[in-house]
Amino acid sequence: MMRDTDYSKWQLWSLVILRVAIGWHFLYEGIVKLLNPNWSSLGYLMDSKGLFEGVFHSIAGNPALLNVMDSINMWGLILIGAGLIVGLFTRIASIAGIALLAFYYLSHPAIIGVSFAMPTEGSYLWVNKNLIELLTLWVIVLFPTWKTIGMDRFLFNKK
């Protein structure tokens, strides 16, 4: 079994850079939402298609629930991003990021015949940027670089 100390220098730094890059993406998205007093997920949720569109439309149709979901989304992005960047509670941040990205994917699935009001960067079939980032976070969970480079090293080091 490979230990976290068995990574080559290039492997370790590549995984850390990947973790930090995804963390930056999450953090920046959360900060942009926080700084925009008019931001709401209402339009995104109402644009939902696919198997779970009813769930997402119900959230959008309930102002109190929408407000809670907006706060969870905004602060979740910020906390997940910060955790990934500094390597603090990284496993929890990665799993929370996976859950958040799964909701994004389920809300706007990449399936044939579905078009969304919000433009996309390309044409997707099954695999889109949310799924790729979700799978990348899974790799980060499986290769715990934070045990070597990150605040978790100091927080959870048993040596």
Protein Blocks (a to p, Z undefined) as FASTA:
>chain_A
ZZfklpcfklmmmmmmmmmmmmmmmmmmmmmmmmmmkbcfklmmmmpgcjklmmmmmmmm
mmklmmmmmmmmmmmmmmmmmmmmnopaklmmmmmmmmmmmmmmmmmccdehiacfbdcf
bdcehiafklmmmmmmmmmmmmcfklmncjklmmmocZZ
